[in-house]
Amino acid sequence: MKTYIPFLFLALFLFLSSCKTSQRYLPGTPSPKELSAKLGVHVSESDYRYLYSEAASWLGTPHRMGGNSKRGVDCSGFVAIIYRKVYGKQLSRSSANMLKYDCRKIKKGKLKEGDLVFFRTSKTKKKEPSHVGIYLKNGKFIHASTSKGVIVSNLSEPYYVRTWLTGGRVKK
């Protein structure tokens, strides 16, 4: 019986380590090289490939106010769908409520993959966001643009510098 104990520990170790790997990506997701080419962001093996894969599958989806499918989606609908699919979290349906109820504010320099980025693109309330996207890495984020649909943009673009409000880390 004592000779089986090391094998049990080995089997347990392999099982637990494989679970960690499965959290990084799911079988059938594109390779980091494919995702990098599609998104214009360097995706490595250590990145959460399922986020990048799911986000990339929405590229080119047209903007539709109130939309929540690949036939058309708005910014908050896109973020809510990605978060539900990738992280299993239900977020509010408006960018203002996402920031108010679902996130804690973070500075631009502290953004991590999967954080939300908020902008004030309308002339309404000064502290309330009217646009939201998902931060990927290296200053890039994915969002549903009203003019171009789902695209990847850079936080350093003048429009996003001018309209930046805050980053948001989704509460656990």
N, C-alpha and C positions, 0 to 999 in steps of 0.2 A: 504494500500500500504506500510506503514511503517513497517508492520510486516514481509514483504518479504525481506527487506534489509538485516537483519542478515543472512537469509538463502542464499541469493546471495553471501555474503562475505564468508560464509562457503563453498559453492559450488566452488567458485573461489579459495579459499585456498586449498581445496582438489585436484582440477584439477592441480594447479601449483605444489603442492608437489608431485603428482603422476608423473608429467613430470620429475622432478628431479630424482625420483627413476628409471624411465625407462632409464635414461642415464647411470646408473650403470650396468644394465644387461637387456637382452631381455628375454621375456618368452621362456621357452624351453632350456635355457642355463643350463649346468650342475651346480650342487651345488658347493659351495666353497670347501666342503670336497672332492668331486669327482675330481675337478680341482687340488686341492693340491696333491692328490695321483698320478694323471697323470703327473703333471709337476715337482713334487718334490720341490715345493715352497708353503709355507703356504699362501693360498688365503682366505681372510676374506670377510665379507659382505660389508665392506667399500671399497674394491678394485674394480676396473673397470672390472667386471666379463666378459664383452663382449670381452675385449682384451685377457684375459686368455683363454676363451672358443675358440675363433677363432684361437689363437696361438696353443692351444693344438690339435685342429683338424688337424694341419699340421705335428704333430710329426711323425717321421718315413718316411716322404716324401723323396725320394732319391734326391741326388744332380744331377743337370744337368745344365751345363754352358749355360746361355741364356734361361733356362727354366722358365716358369711362370704358371705352373699348378701343381696339386697334382700328376701328372705322373713324375714330376721332376722340380726342381727349384734351382736357385742359390741364394746367400745371398742377393743381392740387389733386385732381383725379389721378394723374400719372404717378405722382409721389405716393398717394395712398395705395394704389394698386401694387406698385413695386414693393412697398413696405409690407403689405399683407402677404404677397407671394414669397418674398425673399426672407423676411424676418418673422413672419407670422404675427405681425402687430397691426392692430386696427388704429389708424390715425383719423383725425377729424377731416372733414371734407373741404374746408377752406384754409387758405394759407394763414390767415389771421388766427384761426382757432388752433391750427397746428402749432404755431409759435406760442400761443397763450396757454394751451392745455397739455400738449404732447411733448414739448421740448424745454430744455434749459438753455439759455443763451450762452454762446461761446464766441470768442474772438476769431477773426479770420485766420490769424496765425496758428490757431489751435485746431483747425478743421482736420478731421480724419475721414477716411473712406466711409460712406454711408450717412454722414452728417447732412443736415438740411441747410440750404442757403436761402436767405430771405431778402427780397428786394421791395422797394416802394416805387412802383412804376406808374402809379396814378397819383393825381393831385389830391387825394382824399386825406384821411387822417395821417399825420406825420409819423407816428410811431407804429403804425399798423402796416404789415406787408400786404402787397397785392400780387406778388409773384413768388414762387418757390421752386427749387430744384434740389437735386441730390448731388452732393459733392463726391467726386471720384478720387482724384489725386492730382498733384502737381498743378494746382490752380484750375483744374477742369471740373465742370459739373454738367449734368444732363438734366434737361427740362423740356417742357412743352412750350415752345415759342409761339406767340399768336400769329406771326407771319410765316414761319418756316416749319412748324410742327415740332416733333421731338428731335432735338439736336444736342450736340455737345458744344459748350461755349467755354470761354476762359474768363475767370474773374478779373483779369487785368484789362479786358476790353473796356474802352472808355464808358460805354453805356452802363455796364455792370459796376464799374467803379463809382459812377455818379449816382446810381440807384441803390447801391448796397445798403442794407439795413442791419443784418446780423446773421451769424451762424446759429444753428440749433442742434443740440445733441438730443436725440429721442430718449425720453425717460424709460428706464427698465420696467 
